[in-house]
Structures are given as C-alpha cells and as structure tokens.
Amino acid sequence: SDLSGPVERGHRNNAKNDGDKRDESKIPHIYLTVSQNSTYYIKKVLIFQAKCSILIDKISHRRYYMLYAEPTELKGKRCDIFSASNMSFPYHIHRTYEIMRVVKGTAQSVVAGVKREVPAGESVVVFPLQYHSFSADASSQILAYIFAPEFIPEFDSLMKNKIPQNPVFHIPEEAFALAEQKNVFAVKAFFYTACDLMARKLPVVPRTSTANLSVLDEIFLFVAKNYDTDCSLKTLSETLKYDYSYLSKQFKAKTGLSYKRYVNDYRVSKACYQLINEPEKTVTRIAADTGFETVRTFNREFAEVTGMTPLQYKNVTIAVL
C-alpha cells in the first residue's frame, strides 16, 4: 500500500514499502515570489504567514512551499468570517465550504491545479476536500467566509459529489453587506443568500475520485484535528492502523520532511493565524493552544519556521495591515 493511494481498510500493519511509485509530476506545486523591493521582515511575513511546510524538490533542489491541511478552523462554530488580507494559503485541503472575497487589489487562486487571477469584486468558491491555494500581496484586501456542511445541510446535500466548474464566482455587494451588519440573523442571511446564488447560478460538474482519501490525506487531516493535543506518530499509527516505522519512512519519502517537523510547522502556522486574528491572546496561551508543551519550545520552533519571534511577527504584520 502506498501513502498516496486510496485508503484500504484492514491489513494496514502488514503494509510494506514497495517503492515510491507516485508520479512526482502530478504533485500539486505552488510557488511564492516576493518583490525584491520588500524589506526583510515583510518578505518573512508574506512567505511564512502562508502557513506552509518547506519541502525540497529532489530533482532541481528548489525550495517551494506547500500545505495539505486546513488553514482555518471553525472551533466549534458552524460559520466564520475573518480578514485574510496580507495572508497566503498554499495548497491545502479542509472539510468546510469557503468563499474568498477580493475586496481590493488582485489575488491568485489555484484550484485543482488550475491557476486563475481574481480581480477586485470577485470571489473564489471552494467546496469541501478540494485542494486549493490562495495568495495576494500586502496591498490587497481579502475577506474569508467559511461554513461547515452541516450549517446549511440542504445546500450540502444538493452539492454532494459535485464541484464548481469554475471557482471564480460573482456575489453581489448587497449580499456581502448582510454579513457586515454584525448581528447573527444578518450573518446567517448572508450565508443562505450565498448558497441560494450558488445553487442557482454556479455551474458545477461531477466530483471524481473523492470517495476515498489517500493515507497521506488522512495524515494531514489527523494533524489538522489533533495538532493542539496528542499528535504523536505513535497515536497516528494507532489511529490509522499502520506500522509506526512504515508511516515515518513513507511520510519522509513523500514530503521531504519528518513527521515531527511537519507537525511543528503546522502548529506554528496555527500560531501565526492566532497572533493576527486573536490579538487578545498572550504568547503563552497561543503556545498552549497550538500544542506546544512549553513557551521555550514554542519560541524556538517559531523562530525556526519564520525567522523571527512571535511578538516580532505580530508587530510587523499589524504594521503591514
């Protein structure tokens, strides 16, 4: 069994490494470029705020940034709205519906391997378990609207086993104005209005090969769900019922990272999000909420990934915004 293949129930602990047969050309890559005129810290913000893991292209030895897990989380809520300005989300996957609205400037989206420019006034619609990326420069203004499938089950049922033919979709400003009223009824009205528009006007096509997630996908989703608690390789092995050493070797072969390195990178990415979007939280609280046992470990890992301390990162990003 190969980590990149569909999940097969049973016989997992007997899995053996038959060699990496995956076609590397099919691995989705997303490259990030930063203006040479940017300052050192702004470069760090634009790159590392992307919530990414650093992988090494074995053939060309070029560094690129890639993410397989969800960049945001609902934390028990069924819907959420937040500013994604000055934030980039490399390739990732999550179980929620997502609308990324470009208010000012331009952005770039990659959905199912297809890159598109997204001008101001347009949005990108992503369905659950669709690999996608989203990036914009510091001068752009982006708002993200996400909701769980169970929030509007009728829409989820209608769109089951379907995906947008073209994820760039126009939602009128008067619809978004509902979400800006900051009361629960207006916000719910926005999401229902958006679903009504998508149900009537968004062209969709049948989804292919989504019934089974690959084992690699399950690893990324496991980390996304458990990064703030016990996310050890031992627990992962027990959960997925695969041999411990097999998972470790295959994960390293597929991603170029150790499993522990990936988990810490993912935790730092969550910390980046909380530093910006939950400013009332202390560094100590964020360290605990993202799964780090001590503040010292958190500071060390944060500096390893971003090149700066959590407070430097927070201050520089707020200055940019």
GIFEN-V29916 format. One record per residue. N is the residue number from 1. SS is DSSP state (a for helix, b for strand, c for the rest). PSI is psi in whole degrees, -180 to 180 (999 if undefined). OMEGA is omega in radians with two decimals (none if undefined). Layout:
# GIFEN-V29916
n=N ss=SS psi=PSI omega=OMEGA
n=N ss=SS psi=PSI omega=OMEGA
This chain:
# GIFEN-V29916
n=1 ss=c psi=138 omega=-3.11
n=2 ss=c psi=142 omega=-3.13
n=3 ss=c psi=-28 omega=-3.08
n=4 ss=c psi=-5 omega=-3.12
n=5 ss=c psi=173 omega=3.13
n=6 ss=b psi=152 omega=3.12
n=7 ss=c psi=128 omega=3.06
n=8 ss=c psi=124 omega=-3.09
n=9 ss=c psi=137 omega=3.10
n=10 ss=c psi=155 omega=3.08
n=11 ss=c psi=22 omega=-3.05
n=12 ss=a psi=-37 omega=-3.09
n=13 ss=a psi=-11 omega=3.07
n=14 ss=a psi=6 omega=-3.09
n=15 ss=c psi=141 omega=3.12
n=16 ss=c psi=154 omega=3.14
n=17 ss=c psi=106 omega=3.12
n=18 ss=c psi=11 omega=-3.11
n=19 ss=c psi=156 omega=-3.11
n=20 ss=c psi=100 omega=-3.08
n=21 ss=c psi=1 omega=-3.09
n=22 ss=c psi=137 omega=3.09
n=23 ss=c psi=109 omega=-3.07
n=24 ss=a psi=-24 omega=-3.14
n=25 ss=a psi=-17 omega=-3.12
n=26 ss=a psi=-5 omega=3.09
n=27 ss=c psi=125 omega=-3.11
n=28 ss=c psi=123 omega=3.12
n=29 ss=c psi=146 omega=3.02
n=30 ss=c psi=122 omega=-3.10
n=31 ss=c psi=139 omega=3.14
n=32 ss=c psi=130 omega=3.07
n=33 ss=c psi=148 omega=-3.11
n=34 ss=c psi=137 omega=3.14
n=35 ss=c psi=139 omega=3.13
n=36 ss=c psi=-18 omega=-3.14
n=37 ss=c psi=-10 omega=-3.13
n=38 ss=c psi=152 omega=3.08
n=39 ss=c psi=167 omega=-3.12
n=40 ss=a psi=-48 omega=-3.08
n=41 ss=a psi=-36 omega=3.12
n=42 ss=a psi=-38 omega=3.06
n=43 ss=a psi=-44 omega=3.14
n=44 ss=a psi=-42 omega=3.14
n=45 ss=a psi=-50 omega=-3.06
n=46 ss=a psi=-33 omega=-3.12
n=47 ss=a psi=-53 omega=-2.98
n=48 ss=a psi=-19 omega=3.04
n=49 ss=c psi=-9 omega=3.12
n=50 ss=c psi=-6 omega=3.11
n=51 ss=c psi=63 omega=-2.98
n=52 ss=c psi=164 omega=2.94
n=53 ss=b psi=147 omega=3.12
n=54 ss=b psi=121 omega=3.11
n=55 ss=b psi=159 omega=3.12
n=56 ss=b psi=122 omega=3.07
n=57 ss=c psi=114 omega=-2.99
n=58 ss=c psi=-25 omega=-3.07
n=59 ss=c psi=-51 omega=-3.06
n=60 ss=c psi=-9 omega=-3.13
n=61 ss=c psi=23 omega=3.05
n=62 ss=c psi=145 omega=3.11
n=63 ss=b psi=134 omega=3.03
n=64 ss=b psi=166 omega=-2.99
n=65 ss=b psi=134 omega=-3.00
n=66 ss=b psi=143 omega=3.14
n=67 ss=c psi=136 omega=-3.13
n=68 ss=c psi=-1 omega=-3.01
n=69 ss=c psi=170 omega=-3.05
n=70 ss=c psi=137 omega=-3.13
n=71 ss=c psi=-18 omega=-3.11
n=72 ss=c psi=167 omega=3.12
n=73 ss=c psi=151 omega=-3.09
n=74 ss=c psi=-16 omega=3.07
n=75 ss=c psi=49 omega=3.10
n=76 ss=c psi=-18 omega=3.10
n=77 ss=c psi=163 omega=3.12
n=78 ss=c psi=-8 omega=3.06
n=79 ss=b psi=160 omega=-3.13
n=80 ss=b psi=154 omega=3.08
n=81 ss=b psi=132 omega=3.12
n=82 ss=b psi=160 omega=3.10
n=83 ss=b psi=131 omega=3.08
n=84 ss=c psi=18 omega=3.12
n=85 ss=c psi=143 omega=-3.14
n=86 ss=c psi=26 omega=3.12
n=87 ss=c psi=142 omega=3.10
n=88 ss=c psi=143 omega=3.14
n=89 ss=b psi=97 omega=3.07
n=90 ss=b psi=179 omega=-3.01
n=91 ss=b psi=127 omega=-3.14
n=92 ss=b psi=175 omega=-3.09
n=93 ss=c psi=142 omega=3.04
n=94 ss=c psi=173 omega=-3.01
n=95 ss=c psi=8 omega=-3.12
n=96 ss=b psi=162 omega=2.93
n=97 ss=b psi=146 omega=-3.06
n=98 ss=b psi=134 omega=3.02
n=99 ss=b psi=116 omega=3.09
n=100 ss=b psi=113 omega=-3.05
n=101 ss=b psi=126 omega=3.09
n=102 ss=b psi=107 omega=-3.11
n=103 ss=b psi=-41 omega=-3.11
n=104 ss=b psi=145 omega=3.12
n=105 ss=c psi=-156 omega=3.09
n=106 ss=b psi=161 omega=3.11
n=107 ss=b psi=168 omega=3.10
n=108 ss=b psi=132 omega=3.07
n=109 ss=b psi=149 omega=3.01
n=110 ss=b psi=114 omega=3.12
n=111 ss=b psi=127 omega=-3.11
n=112 ss=c psi=35 omega=3.07
n=113 ss=c psi=-2 omega=-3.11
n=114 ss=b psi=122 omega=-3.12
n=115 ss=b psi=136 omega=-3.14
n=116 ss=b psi=143 omega=3.00
n=117 ss=b psi=137 omega=-3.12
n=118 ss=b psi=109 omega=-3.11
n=119 ss=b psi=169 omega=3.08
n=120 ss=c psi=140 omega=-3.14
n=121 ss=c psi=-9 omega=3.12
n=122 ss=c psi=166 omega=3.14
n=123 ss=b psi=161 omega=3.03
n=124 ss=b psi=127 omega=-3.13
n=125 ss=b psi=125 omega=3.14
n=126 ss=b psi=132 omega=3.13
n=127 ss=c psi=166 omega=-3.13
n=128 ss=c psi=142 omega=3.08
n=129 ss=c psi=32 omega=2.98
n=130 ss=c psi=123 omega=3.04
n=131 ss=c psi=134 omega=-3.13
n=132 ss=b psi=163 omega=3.03
n=133 ss=b psi=162 omega=-3.11
n=134 ss=b psi=129 omega=3.14
n=135 ss=b psi=151 omega=3.12
n=136 ss=b psi=157 omega=-3.13
n=137 ss=c psi=177 omega=-3.02
n=138 ss=c psi=-20 omega=-3.10
n=139 ss=c psi=-8 omega=-3.11
n=140 ss=c psi=158 omega=3.05
n=141 ss=b psi=119 omega=-3.05
n=142 ss=b psi=138 omega=3.02
n=143 ss=b psi=139 omega=-3.13
n=144 ss=b psi=136 omega=3.13
n=145 ss=b psi=117 omega=-3.10
n=146 ss=b psi=149 omega=3.08
n=147 ss=b psi=147 omega=-3.12
n=148 ss=b psi=150 omega=3.13
n=149 ss=a psi=-36 omega=-3.11
n=150 ss=a psi=-9 omega=3.12
n=151 ss=a psi=-42 omega=3.07
n=152 ss=a psi=78 omega=-3.02
n=153 ss=a psi=-30 omega=3.13
n=154 ss=a psi=-40 omega=3.11
n=155 ss=a psi=-43 omega=3.13
n=156 ss=a psi=-40 omega=3.11
n=157 ss=a psi=-41 omega=3.14
n=158 ss=a psi=-37 omega=-3.06
n=159 ss=c psi=7 omega=-3.14
n=160 ss=c psi=132 omega=3.14
n=161 ss=c psi=28 omega=3.07
n=162 ss=b psi=157 omega=3.06
n=163 ss=b psi=157 omega=3.12
n=164 ss=b psi=139 omega=3.06
n=165 ss=c psi=-41 omega=3.05
n=166 ss=c psi=117 omega=-3.05
n=167 ss=c psi=-15 omega=3.11
n=168 ss=b psi=120 omega=-2.98
n=169 ss=b psi=140 omega=-3.13
n=170 ss=c psi=123 omega=3.03
n=171 ss=c psi=123 omega=-3.06
n=172 ss=c psi=150 omega=-3.14
n=173 ss=a psi=-34 omega=-3.12
n=174 ss=a psi=-27 omega=3.07
n=175 ss=a psi=-46 omega=3.11
n=176 ss=a psi=-28 omega=3.14
n=177 ss=a psi=-29 omega=3.10
n=178 ss=a psi=-43 omega=-3.10
n=179 ss=a psi=-22 omega=-3.11
n=180 ss=c psi=-7 omega=-3.11
n=181 ss=c psi=-12 omega=3.01
n=182 ss=c psi=36 omega=2.92
n=183 ss=c psi=152 omega=-2.94
n=184 ss=a psi=-35 omega=-3.09
n=185 ss=a psi=-41 omega=3.12
n=186 ss=a psi=-39 omega=3.12
n=187 ss=a psi=-45 omega=3.08
n=188 ss=a psi=-38 omega=3.11
n=189 ss=a psi=-38 omega=3.11
n=190 ss=a psi=-50 omega=-3.09
n=191 ss=a psi=-39 omega=3.09
n=192 ss=a psi=-39 omega=3.10
n=193 ss=a psi=-44 omega=3.12
n=194 ss=a psi=-42 omega=3.12
n=195 ss=a psi=-38 omega=3.09
n=196 ss=a psi=-45 omega=3.12
n=197 ss=a psi=-45 omega=-3.14
n=198 ss=a psi=-38 omega=3.13
n=199 ss=a psi=-34 omega=-3.08
n=200 ss=a psi=-31 omega=-2.93
n=201 ss=a psi=-13 omega=-3.10
n=202 ss=c psi=114 omega=3.10
n=203 ss=c psi=132 omega=-3.14
n=204 ss=b psi=158 omega=3.11
n=205 ss=b psi=160 omega=3.13
n=206 ss=b psi=138 omega=3.06
n=207 ss=c psi=140 omega=-3.14
n=208 ss=c psi=142 omega=3.01
n=209 ss=c psi=49 omega=3.10
n=210 ss=c psi=-3 omega=-3.10
n=211 ss=c psi=-35 omega=-3.11
n=212 ss=c psi=128 omega=3.03
n=213 ss=c psi=150 omega=3.03
n=214 ss=b psi=163 omega=3.10
n=215 ss=a psi=-37 omega=3.11
n=216 ss=a psi=-42 omega=3.07
n=217 ss=a psi=-43 omega=-3.12
n=218 ss=a psi=-34 omega=3.09
n=219 ss=a psi=-47 omega=-3.14
n=220 ss=a psi=-41 omega=3.13
n=221 ss=a psi=-35 omega=3.08
n=222 ss=a psi=-44 omega=3.12
n=223 ss=a psi=-41 omega=-3.14
n=224 ss=a psi=-33 omega=-3.11
n=225 ss=a psi=-26 omega=-2.96
n=226 ss=a psi=10 omega=-3.07
n=227 ss=c psi=-27 omega=-3.08
n=228 ss=c psi=1 omega=3.13
n=229 ss=c psi=-136 omega=3.13
n=230 ss=c psi=108 omega=-3.07
n=231 ss=c psi=26 omega=-3.03
n=232 ss=c psi=160 omega=3.11
n=233 ss=a psi=-33 omega=3.10
n=234 ss=a psi=-46 omega=3.12
n=235 ss=a psi=-40 omega=3.08
n=236 ss=a psi=-46 omega=-3.14
n=237 ss=a psi=-43 omega=3.13
n=238 ss=a psi=-36 omega=-3.12
n=239 ss=a psi=-47 omega=-3.10
n=240 ss=a psi=-11 omega=3.13
n=241 ss=c psi=44 omega=3.01
n=242 ss=c psi=152 omega=3.11
n=243 ss=c psi=138 omega=-3.09
n=244 ss=a psi=-54 omega=-3.08
n=245 ss=a psi=-34 omega=3.11
n=246 ss=a psi=-47 omega=3.12
n=247 ss=a psi=-44 omega=-3.11
n=248 ss=a psi=-48 omega=-3.11
n=249 ss=a psi=-43 omega=-3.11
n=250 ss=a psi=-38 omega=3.11
n=251 ss=a psi=-43 omega=3.11
n=252 ss=a psi=-42 omega=-3.12
n=253 ss=a psi=-36 omega=-3.08
n=254 ss=a psi=-35 omega=-3.00
n=255 ss=a psi=-18 omega=-3.07
n=256 ss=c psi=3 omega=-3.13
n=257 ss=c psi=151 omega=2.92
n=258 ss=c psi=156 omega=3.12
n=259 ss=a psi=-41 omega=3.13
n=260 ss=a psi=-41 omega=3.12
n=261 ss=a psi=-42 omega=3.13
n=262 ss=a psi=-45 omega=-3.13
n=263 ss=a psi=-46 omega=3.14
n=264 ss=a psi=-39 omega=3.07
n=265 ss=a psi=-41 omega=-3.14
n=266 ss=a psi=-41 omega=3.10
n=267 ss=a psi=-40 omega=3.10
n=268 ss=a psi=-39 omega=3.12
n=269 ss=a psi=-38 omega=3.08
n=270 ss=a psi=-37 omega=3.10
n=271 ss=a psi=-40 omega=3.09
n=272 ss=a psi=-45 omega=-3.14
n=273 ss=a psi=-45 omega=-3.10
n=274 ss=a psi=-36 omega=3.12
n=275 ss=a psi=-35 omega=-3.08
n=276 ss=a psi=-45 omega=-3.00
n=277 ss=a psi=-10 omega=3.09
n=278 ss=c psi=65 omega=-3.02
n=279 ss=c psi=-17 omega=-3.14
n=280 ss=c psi=-16 omega=-3.11
n=281 ss=c psi=141 omega=3.05
n=282 ss=c psi=162 omega=3.09
n=283 ss=a psi=-39 omega=3.12
n=284 ss=a psi=-44 omega=3.14
n=285 ss=a psi=-43 omega=3.14
n=286 ss=a psi=-40 omega=3.10
n=287 ss=a psi=-45 omega=-3.13
n=288 ss=a psi=-41 omega=-3.09
n=289 ss=a psi=-17 omega=3.13
n=290 ss=c psi=14 omega=2.96
n=291 ss=c psi=5 omega=3.12
n=292 ss=c psi=135 omega=-3.07
n=293 ss=c psi=-31 omega=3.14
n=294 ss=c psi=156 omega=3.10
n=295 ss=a psi=-35 omega=3.14
n=296 ss=a psi=-45 omega=3.10
n=297 ss=a psi=-42 omega=3.12
n=298 ss=a psi=-49 omega=-3.13
n=299 ss=a psi=-40 omega=-3.14
n=300 ss=a psi=-47 omega=-3.12
n=301 ss=a psi=-37 omega=3.13
n=302 ss=a psi=-45 omega=3.12
n=303 ss=a psi=-35 omega=3.13
n=304 ss=a psi=-40 omega=-3.08
n=305 ss=a psi=-44 omega=-2.99
n=306 ss=a psi=-20 omega=-3.10
n=307 ss=c psi=11 omega=3.13
n=308 ss=c psi=169 omega=3.11
n=309 ss=c psi=163 omega=3.10
n=310 ss=a psi=-41 omega=-3.13
n=311 ss=a psi=-39 omega=3.06
n=312 ss=a psi=-45 omega=3.14
n=313 ss=a psi=-46 omega=-3.12
n=314 ss=a psi=-46 omega=-3.11
n=315 ss=a psi=-42 omega=3.13
n=316 ss=a psi=-42 omega=-3.11
n=317 ss=a psi=-43 omega=3.10
n=318 ss=a psi=-38 omega=3.11
n=319 ss=a psi=-38 omega=3.12
n=320 ss=a psi=-43 omega=-3.12
n=321 ss=c psi=999 omega=none
